Amino acid sequence: MKRFDVVIAGEANMDLLLYGLPEELPLDRELLADDMHLVTGGSSAITAHNLAALGNRVGFASLAADDAFAQLWRAELEQAGVDLACVRPARGDLRTGVSVLLQHAHSRRTLTYTGTTAALRLADLDLEFVASARHLHLSSFFLQTGLRAEVPEMLRFCRSRGMTVSLDPNDDPAGEWAQDLLEALPLVDVLMPNEREACQMARVDGLEAAIKGLRRQVPLLVVKRGRAGAVAVRGEERVALPALQVKSIDAVGAGDSFNAGFLHGYLRGWELEACVRLGNATGAFSTTGVGGTQAFRDRAALGDFIASCGMTWKPDRADTEGAEAGERLAEPRRAAPANQRG
């Protein structure tokens, strides 16, 4: 039996969230936020944390700077149960990456210092640690500039060890969506962009055109649509479910939280609809707390929310041996409660 269900190779940084700022930001005066939070960020770290919160055995491969921010994210991931044995010290005077997120009423601005995110290289990864998992998940393709050129080599290694691979490309700050991403797709089992990213990757306008262009390149395409829910396409099979309606604090990390829920089901061989339903549930649940991980710290609330979506969950870490040793989270019951909207 494999040591991990999932290994995630990628970035961990800190998110500084500021609330209550006007959408029009004048440059000639100081602006006062209504509230702020400093939380663990980075698509890779959020996905790792929330997969572990769901009961998966998760390994994390990354770089850690010698600073207070790295101590914060390490402590949070360890508390969630993520194995950090493959986190290596960052070289030189690199610092932990930081994103400042300005939360407006109907939009969000993000300012990012990438820090250690851009420094991770294939040589920093213990490939035997990676191969001790059933599955590899990779995020932030364009931010991981040190690893980007070596992604195909890493994915070929994983596939040679019988692993499956998922990729959430996230945004390309340069807006180029270069060819090297497309060249990696034949080595990917599950592609997980959001709707805008899918359109940018396919260089088309509109969801249906993007799906048509991308579905031929990967066995399973999953497109996150925010308030419109998600759609998954595998061959001739297509599942589209609307988002759950919740009282949201912010949407930071909601896509990564969707990934965690979807992959939990995928790794257990669930039907496609069940995977999307759980992804919608975990994505929505994420928005009820600050940032991408805070909601998942409350296991009781997580269990109650999943139950309200027509699924059963046992918040007990004693049986986290994955699909080969029994499930903690069962497939959705066929008869969902009346308030189920996903």
C-alpha positions in Angstrom: 0.0 0.0 0.0 1.2 3.5 -0.9 2.3 5.8 2.0 0.2 8.7 0.8 -3.0 9.2 -1.1 -1.7 12.4 -2.6 1.6 14.3 -2.8 1.4 18.0 -3.7 4.5 19.7 -5.1 4.3 23.4 -4.9 4.1 26.6 -3.0 3.1 27.8 0.5 2.9 31.5 1.2 0.9 33.8 3.4 -2.3 35.8 2.4 -2.9 39.2 3.9 -6.6 39.9 3.5 -7.9 43.5 3.8 -11.7 44.1 3.9 -13.8 47.2 3.4 -11.6 49.1 1.0 -13.3 51.1 -1.8 -13.1 49.6 -5.3 -11.7 52.9 -6.6 -8.4 53.4 -4.8 -7.1 57.0 -4.8 -3.3 57.4 -4.6 -3.1 60.6 -2.7 -4.4 59.5 0.7 -4.2 56.7 3.3 -7.1 54.3 3.1 -8.3 52.4 6.2 -9.5 48.8 6.0 -12.4 47.6 8.1 -10.8 44.2 9.0 -7.7 42.1 8.2 -6.6 38.5 8.5 -3.2 36.8 7.9 -3.7 33.2 6.8 -1.9 30.4 5.0 -2.1 30.8 1.3 -0.9 29.4 -2.0 -3.0 27.1 -4.1 -0.8 24.1 -3.4 -0.8 24.6 0.4 -4.5 25.2 0.6 -5.3 22.1 -1.4 -2.9 20.0 0.7 -4.4 21.3 4.0 -8.0 20.7 2.9 -7.3 17.2 1.5 -5.8 16.3 4.8 -8.8 17.8 6.6 -11.0 15.5 4.6 -9.0 12.5 5.8 -6.5 11.9 3.1 -2.9 11.0 3.7 -1.1 14.0 2.2 2.6 14.7 1.6 3.8 18.2 0.7 7.0 18.9 -1.2 8.1 22.5 -1.1 10.7 25.1 0.0 10.5 26.9 3.3 12.3 30.2 4.0 13.9 30.9 7.3 11.4 33.4 8.5 8.3 33.8 10.7 5.8 33.4 7.9 7.2 29.9 7.0 6.8 28.9 10.7 3.1 29.9 10.5 2.3 27.9 7.4 4.3 24.9 8.5 2.5 24.8 11.9 -1.0 25.0 10.2 -0.2 22.2 7.7 1.2 20.0 10.4 -1.8 20.6 12.6 -4.0 19.4 9.7 -2.0 16.3 9.3 0.1 17.1 6.2 3.5 15.3 6.1 6.2 17.9 5.6 9.2 15.6 5.4 9.9 16.7 1.9 9.9 20.4 2.7 13.5 21.7 2.1 15.2 24.9 3.3 15.1 27.7 0.8 18.4 28.8 -0.7 20.1 32.1 0.2 18.0 35.0 1.5 14.7 34.0 -0.1 11.6 34.9 1.9 8.2 33.4 2.1 5.8 34.7 -0.7 3.0 37.0 0.3 -0.2 37.9 -1.4 -2.1 41.1 -0.4 -5.8 40.6 -1.2 -8.1 43.6 -1.3 -11.6 42.3 -0.8 -14.1 44.6 -2.4 -17.9 44.2 -2.5 -18.0 42.7 -6.0 -14.3 42.2 -7.0 -10.9 41.4 -5.6 -7.4 42.8 -6.2 -4.3 40.6 -5.6 -0.8 41.8 -5.2 1.8 39.1 -4.9 5.5 38.7 -4.0 6.3 35.2 -5.1 9.3 34.6 -2.9 10.1 30.9 -2.5 7.3 29.9 -4.9 9.5 30.7 -8.0 12.6 29.0 -6.6 11.4 25.4 -6.3 13.1 23.1 -8.8 13.0 19.4 -9.6 16.3 18.9 -7.8 14.7 20.0 -4.6 12.2 17.2 -4.7 12.8 13.7 -3.3 11.3 11.7 -6.1 11.0 8.6 -4.0 8.8 10.7 -1.6 6.7 11.8 -4.5 6.4 8.2 -5.8 5.2 7.0 -2.4 1.8 8.5 -3.3 -1.1 7.2 -5.5 -1.5 10.6 -7.0 0.4 13.9 -7.7 -1.4 17.2 -7.7 0.3 20.3 -9.2 -0.9 23.9 -8.9 0.3 27.4 -9.9 2.0 26.3 -13.1 3.0 29.8 -14.2 4.2 31.0 -10.7 6.5 28.1 -10.3 9.0 29.4 -12.7 11.9 27.3 -11.3 10.0 24.1 -11.8 8.0 24.9 -14.9 10.4 23.7 -17.6 10.9 20.4 -15.7 7.2 19.6 -15.2 7.0 17.2 -18.1 10.0 15.2 -16.7 8.3 15.1 -13.3 5.0 14.0 -14.7 6.6 11.3 -16.8 8.3 10.0 -13.7 5.0 9.9 -11.8 3.3 8.0 -14.6 6.1 5.5 -14.8 5.4 4.7 -11.1 1.8 4.1 -11.8 0.6 7.4 -10.3 -2.3 9.6 -11.6 -1.8 13.3 -12.1 -4.0 16.4 -11.7 -3.1 19.9 -12.7 -4.7 23.2 -11.7 -2.8 25.8 -13.8 -4.1 28.8 -12.0 -3.7 32.2 -13.6 -0.8 33.3 -15.8 0.1 36.8 -14.6 1.8 37.5 -17.9 -1.3 36.6 -19.9 0.6 34.5 -22.4 -0.6 31.0 -21.6 2.5 29.7 -23.3 2.9 26.5 -25.3 4.8 24.6 -22.5 1.5 24.3 -20.5 -0.2 22.6 -23.5 2.8 20.3 -24.0 2.4 19.0 -20.5 -1.3 18.2 -20.9 -0.8 14.7 -22.5 0.8 13.7 -19.2 -2.2 14.9 -17.1 -5.2 12.8 -16.0 -7.3 15.5 -14.5 -7.2 19.2 -15.7 -8.8 21.6 -13.3 -8.9 25.2 -14.5 -11.6 27.8 -13.7 -13.7 29.1 -16.6 -11.6 32.1 -17.4 -8.4 30.0 -17.3 -10.0 27.4 -19.6 -10.9 30.0 -22.1 -7.4 31.5 -22.0 -5.8 28.1 -22.3 -7.9 27.2 -25.3 -7.6 30.8 -26.8 -11.3 31.0 -27.3 -14.3 32.9 -26.0 -17.0 31.0 -24.1 -17.1 27.9 -22.0 -18.4 25.5 -24.6 -15.7 26.4 -27.1 -13.1 26.0 -24.3 -14.4 22.6 -23.4 -14.4 21.5 -27.0 -10.8 22.6 -27.4 -9.5 21.0 -24.1 -11.5 17.8 -23.7 -9.5 16.1 -26.5 -6.2 16.8 -24.7 -7.0 15.2 -21.2 -9.0 12.2 -20.1 -11.0 14.3 -17.5 -11.6 18.1 -17.7 -13.1 19.8 -14.7 -14.0 23.5 -15.0 -14.9 25.6 -12.0 -17.4 28.3 -12.6 -17.7 30.2 -9.3 -21.3 31.0 -8.5 -22.4 29.0 -11.6 -21.0 25.8 -10.1 -18.8 23.4 -12.0 -18.8 21.1 -15.1 -16.8 17.9 -15.6 -16.3 16.1 -18.9 -14.9 12.7 -19.4 -15.3 11.2 -22.9 -19.0 11.4 -23.7 -19.9 11.8 -20.1 -20.7 15.3 -18.9 -21.8 16.5 -15.4 -22.8 20.1 -14.7 -24.0 21.1 -11.2 -24.9 24.5 -9.8 -23.0 26.0 -6.9 -24.4 25.7 -3.3 -25.8 28.9 -1.9 -24.1 29.9 1.4 -23.4 33.0 3.4 -19.9 33.8 2.1 -17.1 35.7 3.9 -14.7 35.6 0.9 -13.9 33.3 -2.0 -10.2 33.1 -1.4 -9.1 29.5 -2.0 -12.6 28.3 -3.0 -11.3 26.7 -6.2 -8.5 24.9 -4.3 -11.1 23.7 -1.8 -13.2 22.4 -4.7 -10.1 20.6 -6.0 -9.7 18.9 -2.6 -13.2 17.6 -2.5 -13.3 16.5 -6.1 -9.9 14.7 -5.8 -11.1 13.0 -2.6 -13.8 11.3 -4.6 -11.8 10.8 -7.7 -9.1 8.8 -5.8 -11.8 6.5 -4.4 -13.3 5.8 -7.8 -16.5 7.6 -7.2 -18.9 8.4 -10.0 -18.2 11.7 -11.7 -21.4 13.3 -10.4 -20.4 12.4 -6.8 -17.0 14.0 -7.3 -18.4 17.2 -8.6 -21.0 17.3 -5.8 -18.4 17.0 -3.1 -16.2 19.5 -4.9 -19.1 22.0 -4.9 -19.7 21.3 -1.2 -16.1 21.8 -0.1 -15.7 24.9 -2.4 -18.8 26.5 -0.8 -17.8 25.5 2.7 -14.4 27.2 2.2 -16.2 30.6 1.6 -17.8 30.5 5.0 -14.4 31.1 6.7 -11.6 33.6 6.1 -9.2 32.6 3.4 -8.7 29.1 2.0 -8.1 27.0 5.1 -9.8 28.5 8.1 -13.2 26.9 7.6 -11.6 23.4 7.4 -10.1 23.8 10.9 -13.5 23.1 12.4 -14.0 19.4 11.7 -17.4 19.4 13.4 -18.7 22.2 11.2 -17.2 20.5 8.1 -19.0 17.3 9.0 -22.3 19.1 9.5 -22.0 20.9 6.2 -21.2 17.8 4.2 -24.1 16.0 5.9 -26.4 18.9 4.8 -25.3 18.2 1.3 -26.5 14.6 1.4 -23.2 12.9 2.3 -22.0 11.2 5.4 -18.7 11.9 7.1 -16.9 10.5 10.1 -14.4 13.0 11.5 -12.0 10.5 12.9 -8.4 10.3 11.8 -8.0 6.7 13.0 -9.0 5.2 9.7 -7.1 7.4 7.2 -5.6 4.5 5.2 -7.4 5.6 2.1 -9.6 3.6 -0.2 -7.7 0.3 0.5 -8.7 0.4 4.2 -12.2 1.9 4.2 -13.8 5.3 3.7 -14.3 8.2 6.1 -16.4 10.1 3.6 -19.1 8.1 1.7 -20.5 8.7 -1.7 -23.5 11.0 -1.7 -26.8 9.4 -0.9 -29.2 9.3 -3.8 -31.9 11.1 -1.8 -30.5 14.5 -1.0 -32.2 16.7 1.5 -34.6 19.4 0.3 -32.0 22.2 0.8 -29.5 20.5 -1.5 -28.8 22.9 -4.4 -25.6 21.3 -5.9 
